[in-house]
Amino acid sequence: MATPNYSYEKRQKELAKKKKKEEKLKRKAEGKPDLPDDDTPDGEDAGGTPPPADPAP
C-alpha cells in the first residue's frame, strides 16, 4: 500500500487558503459587502413603508 503524501496535502490546503484570502481582499477592494444577502445596513427595513405613526394624545 502507498504511503500518504502529507506534503502534497499541506501544499494544496495552503493554496486553497491563499486563494480564498485573495478573493476576500478582492471583494473588499470592490466595496462589496461580505454577505450578499444583507443589503440593508443596521437591520433597516427595505420595504419602503414607514413605521406606523404614534397616535396623538
Long-range contacts (C-beta under 8 A, 24 or more apart in sequence): none
